[in-house]
Amino acid sequence: MYSIPKWFYDILEKQYGDKNLKQAIRSLKKVPYLSVRINKLKYTEKEFEEFLQKNNIQIIKKVDTVYYVNSGLIIISEEFKSGKIIAQDASSYLAAKNLGVLSNELVLDICAAPGGKTAVLAEQMENKGEIIAIDIHQHKIKLIETNMKKLEIDIVKAIVMDGRNVNKQGRKFDKILVDVPCSGYGVIRKKPEILYSKNRENIEELAKLQLEILNSAADILKDGGELVYSTCTITDKENTDNIEKFLKERKEFKVEKLYIPENVSGDYDKLGGFCINYKEEIMDNFYIIKLKKGEKC
């Protein structure tokens, strides 16, 4: 009826109910908008908005320094080529923004490629401190390094590493961004093939992997440190259910309040995480939750 796999239809029905099911499916099928974020290390909002006005490009939506615009020509502009702006969705930006990093901190970005969230962290740190950005694939490390050079960010060290093994590298971090590999059902608008390339068993496997990565990250977070767990998917199993399991075992962690702008739509879950979902017309669907580490009981 809706040209989606029956098993995925059943998941949506269970999560959203009959009342919201049609809207949820329609949301996943909408045409995506182009979005770019200002690199505040090189550019200002005023300069960018003057550029848009000069080129008759309209703003569809603005979330902090992320702009959704009505022209794809922006990605061939000199502003884009020179690293003054970067292609990024506001959902991805908010995941990094909520970590609340400060200058001179030691920060870990897990599964960091291609580096969009890493760049947000570096910008918030005013390019002062140290960010270790890891990814399991060598070619993605090169991509991170290329993007950081373009954006004139020099505090990032990109390393090949499996996120499940970060607790073996010997350092403790002030803040950690745990943006885990996921089913990707929050970005179906941009990658419709995802809908037909995965199944229910894949979600089970991914949820297990995600929890392993989260636990490994938790081991090397300093007492009093904070981490953000995020996914670009909408399944409870990869989001709320995973965090519920984690908090049950890791009593030293508590949920922290999130920063969600008023013009971003979605729902808080029972734990205090936020899911940007079918209610959001423009942005990618995303799950974000912030956790703080205290002392072990």
C-alpha positions as CSV (number, residue, x, y, z in Angstrom):
1,M,0.0,0.0,0.0
2,Y,2.8,2.4,0.9
3,S,5.6,0.8,-1.0
4,I,7.6,-0.1,2.1
5,P,8.6,-3.5,3.5
6,K,5.9,-5.1,5.6
7,W,8.2,-5.6,8.6
8,F,9.2,-1.9,8.5
9,Y,5.5,-0.9,8.3
10,D,4.9,-3.0,11.4
11,I,7.7,-1.2,13.3
12,L,6.2,2.2,12.4
13,E,2.7,1.1,13.3
14,K,3.9,0.0,16.7
15,Q,5.9,3.2,17.4
16,Y,3.5,5.8,16.1
17,G,0.1,4.1,16.2
18,D,-2.6,4.0,13.5
19,K,-3.4,7.7,14.0
20,N,0.1,8.9,13.0
21,L,1.2,6.1,10.7
22,K,0.3,7.7,7.3
23,Q,2.0,10.9,8.3
24,A,5.1,9.1,9.4
25,I,5.4,7.2,6.1
26,R,4.7,10.3,4.0
27,S,7.4,12.1,5.9
28,L,10.0,9.5,5.0
29,K,9.1,9.9,1.3
30,K,9.4,13.6,1.0
31,V,12.0,15.3,-1.3
32,P,15.0,16.4,0.8
33,Y,16.2,20.0,1.0
34,L,19.8,21.2,0.6
35,S,21.3,22.5,3.8
36,V,24.6,24.2,4.6
37,R,26.2,25.3,7.8
38,I,28.4,28.4,8.2
39,N,32.0,27.8,9.3
40,K,32.2,30.5,11.9
41,L,36.0,30.2,12.0
42,K,36.0,31.8,8.5
43,Y,32.6,33.4,7.8
44,T,29.7,35.2,9.5
45,E,25.9,34.8,9.2
46,K,25.7,38.4,8.0
47,E,28.1,37.8,5.2
48,F,26.3,34.6,4.2
49,E,22.9,36.2,4.2
50,E,24.2,39.0,2.0
51,F,25.6,36.3,-0.4
52,L,22.2,34.6,-0.5
53,Q,20.4,37.9,-1.2
54,K,22.9,38.9,-3.9
55,N,22.3,35.5,-5.7
56,N,18.5,35.5,-5.2
57,I,18.7,32.3,-3.0
58,Q,15.8,32.0,-0.6
59,I,16.0,30.6,3.0
60,I,13.5,27.8,3.6
61,K,14.5,27.2,7.2
62,K,17.2,28.3,9.6
63,V,18.4,26.4,12.7
64,D,21.2,28.4,14.4
65,T,23.9,28.5,11.7
66,V,22.4,25.8,9.5
67,Y,20.5,27.1,6.4
68,Y,18.1,25.2,4.2
69,V,18.0,26.9,0.8
70,N,16.1,26.6,-2.5
71,S,19.1,26.4,-4.8
72,G,21.7,23.6,-5.3
73,L,23.9,26.1,-7.0
74,I,25.3,27.0,-3.6
75,I,27.6,23.9,-3.6
76,I,29.5,25.2,-6.7
77,S,30.0,28.6,-5.2
78,E,33.4,29.9,-4.1
79,E,32.0,30.1,-0.5
80,F,31.5,26.4,-0.5
81,K,34.8,25.5,-2.3
82,S,36.8,27.7,0.2
83,G,35.3,26.1,3.3
84,K,33.2,29.1,4.4
85,I,30.2,26.9,4.3
86,I,29.8,23.1,4.6
87,A,27.0,20.8,3.6
88,Q,25.3,19.6,6.8
89,D,21.9,18.9,8.1
90,A,20.7,20.7,11.2
91,S,20.0,17.3,12.9
92,S,23.6,16.3,12.6
93,Y,24.7,19.8,13.8
94,L,22.4,19.5,16.9
95,A,24.0,16.2,17.9
96,A,27.4,17.8,18.1
97,K,26.1,21.1,19.5
98,N,24.6,19.3,22.4
99,L,27.9,17.9,23.6
100,G,28.7,21.4,24.8
101,V,32.5,21.3,24.3
102,L,34.8,24.0,25.5
103,S,38.1,25.4,24.4
104,N,41.2,23.3,25.5
105,E,39.2,20.2,26.3
106,L,40.1,16.7,25.1
107,V,37.3,15.4,23.0
108,L,36.6,12.0,21.3
109,D,34.4,11.8,18.2
110,I,33.5,8.1,17.5
111,C,32.5,7.1,13.9
112,A,33.5,10.6,12.9
113,A,33.5,10.5,9.1
114,P,33.1,12.5,7.0
115,G,33.8,15.1,9.7
116,G,30.7,17.4,9.7
117,K,30.1,16.9,13.4
118,T,33.8,17.0,14.1
119,A,33.9,20.4,12.5
120,V,31.0,21.7,14.7
121,L,33.0,20.5,17.8
122,A,36.2,22.3,16.6
123,E,34.3,25.5,15.9
124,Q,32.7,25.4,19.4
125,M,36.2,24.9,20.9
126,E,37.4,27.9,18.8
127,N,40.0,25.6,17.3
128,K,41.7,25.2,20.7
129,G,42.2,21.9,22.4
130,E,42.3,18.4,20.9
131,I,39.8,16.2,19.1
132,I,40.5,12.6,18.4
133,A,38.3,11.6,15.5
134,I,38.1,7.8,14.8
135,D,36.6,5.7,12.1
136,I,37.0,2.0,11.2
137,H,37.8,2.7,7.5
138,Q,41.1,4.2,6.3
139,H,39.6,5.9,3.3
140,K,37.2,7.7,5.6
141,I,40.1,9.0,7.7
142,K,41.5,10.6,4.6
143,L,38.1,12.2,4.0
144,I,38.1,13.7,7.6
145,E,41.6,15.1,7.1
146,T,40.7,16.6,3.7
147,N,37.6,18.3,5.2
148,M,39.5,19.6,8.2
149,K,42.1,21.2,6.0
150,K,39.5,22.8,3.8
151,L,37.8,24.3,6.9
152,E,41.2,25.4,8.4
153,I,40.7,23.3,11.5
154,D,44.0,22.0,13.0
155,I,43.0,20.5,16.4
156,V,41.7,17.2,14.9
157,K,43.7,14.0,14.9
158,A,42.0,11.3,12.7
159,I,42.7,7.7,13.6
160,V,41.7,4.3,12.2
161,M,40.0,2.5,15.1
162,D,37.0,0.3,15.8
163,G,34.6,2.1,18.2
164,R,34.2,-1.0,20.2
165,N,37.9,-0.8,21.2
166,V,38.3,2.8,22.2
167,N,38.5,1.8,25.9
168,K,41.9,0.1,25.0
169,Q,43.6,3.3,23.9
170,G,44.6,4.5,27.3
171,R,43.3,8.1,27.5
172,K,40.3,9.6,29.4
173,F,38.2,12.3,27.7
174,D,36.3,15.3,28.9
175,K,33.5,14.9,26.3
176,I,32.7,12.1,23.8
177,L,30.4,12.2,20.8
178,V,29.0,8.7,20.1
179,D,27.3,8.9,16.7
180,V,26.9,5.1,16.2
181,P,26.5,3.1,12.9
182,C,22.7,2.6,12.5
183,S,20.0,1.5,10.1
184,G,19.8,5.0,8.7
185,Y,16.0,5.1,8.5
186,G,16.1,8.8,9.5
187,V,17.7,9.7,6.1
188,I,15.4,7.7,3.8
189,R,14.6,11.0,2.0
190,K,18.2,11.2,0.9
191,K,19.0,7.5,0.6
192,P,15.8,5.7,-0.4
193,E,17.7,2.5,-1.1
194,I,18.2,2.0,2.6
195,L,14.6,1.0,2.9
196,Y,15.1,-2.1,0.8
197,S,18.7,-3.0,1.8
198,K,18.2,-3.8,5.4
199,N,15.8,-6.0,7.5
200,R,14.7,-6.6,11.0
201,E,17.7,-8.9,11.8
202,N,20.0,-6.1,10.7
203,I,18.5,-3.8,13.3
204,E,19.0,-6.4,16.0
205,E,22.7,-6.7,15.0
206,L,23.2,-2.9,14.8
207,A,21.6,-2.4,18.3
208,K,24.1,-4.8,19.8
209,L,27.0,-3.1,18.0
210,Q,25.8,0.3,19.2
211,L,25.6,-0.8,22.8
212,E,29.1,-2.2,22.6
213,I,30.4,1.1,21.3
214,L,28.6,3.1,23.9
215,N,29.9,1.0,26.7
216,S,33.4,1.2,25.4
217,A,33.1,5.0,25.2
218,A,31.6,5.2,28.7
219,D,34.7,3.5,30.1
220,I,37.0,6.2,29.0
221,L,34.9,9.2,29.9
222,K,36.2,11.2,32.8
223,D,34.1,11.4,36.0
224,G,31.9,14.5,35.5
225,G,32.3,14.2,31.8
226,E,29.5,14.2,29.3
227,L,28.7,12.2,26.2
228,V,26.1,12.5,23.5
229,Y,24.7,9.3,21.9
230,S,23.1,9.9,18.5
231,T,21.7,8.0,15.5
232,C,20.2,9.0,12.1
233,T,17.4,6.5,12.6
234,I,14.0,6.3,14.2
235,T,13.7,2.7,15.5
236,D,13.2,2.5,19.3
237,K,15.4,-0.6,19.4
238,E,18.4,1.5,18.3
239,N,17.5,4.5,20.4
240,T,15.4,4.4,23.5
241,D,15.7,0.7,24.1
242,N,19.5,0.8,23.9
243,I,19.9,3.7,26.3
244,E,17.5,2.1,28.7
245,K,19.6,-1.0,28.8
246,F,22.8,1.1,29.2
247,L,21.4,3.1,32.1
248,K,20.2,0.0,33.8
249,E,23.8,-1.4,33.9
250,R,25.7,1.9,34.2
251,K,24.2,3.5,37.3
252,E,26.9,6.2,37.3
253,F,25.3,7.9,34.3
254,K,22.3,10.2,34.3
255,V,20.4,12.0,31.5
256,E,21.1,15.7,30.9
257,K,18.8,18.4,29.5
258,L,19.1,18.9,25.7
259,Y,19.2,22.1,23.7
260,I,16.5,21.8,21.0
261,P,15.5,25.0,19.2
262,E,11.8,25.9,19.1
263,N,11.5,25.5,15.4
264,V,12.7,21.8,15.5
265,S,9.8,19.3,15.7
266,G,9.8,15.9,17.3
267,D,9.2,14.1,20.6
268,Y,11.1,13.5,23.8
269,D,11.2,9.9,24.8
270,K,10.6,8.6,28.4
271,L,14.3,8.9,29.2
272,G,14.8,12.5,28.1
273,G,16.2,11.8,24.6
274,F,14.8,13.7,21.7
275,C,13.7,12.1,18.4
276,I,13.4,14.4,15.4
277,N,10.7,12.4,13.6
278,Y,7.8,12.6,11.1
279,K,6.6,15.9,12.7
280,E,9.6,17.6,11.2
281,E,9.0,18.7,7.6
282,I,12.5,19.7,6.6
283,M,15.3,18.1,8.7
284,D,16.6,14.6,8.8
285,N,15.1,12.3,11.4
286,F,17.6,11.8,14.2
287,Y,17.8,10.7,17.8
288,I,19.9,12.6,20.4
289,I,20.4,12.0,24.1
290,K,23.0,13.5,26.5
291,L,24.5,11.6,29.4
292,K,26.7,12.7,32.3
293,K,29.0,10.5,34.2
294,G,29.2,10.6,38.0
295,E,31.2,8.3,40.3
296,K,30.3,4.6,40.4
297,C,28.0,3.6,43.2
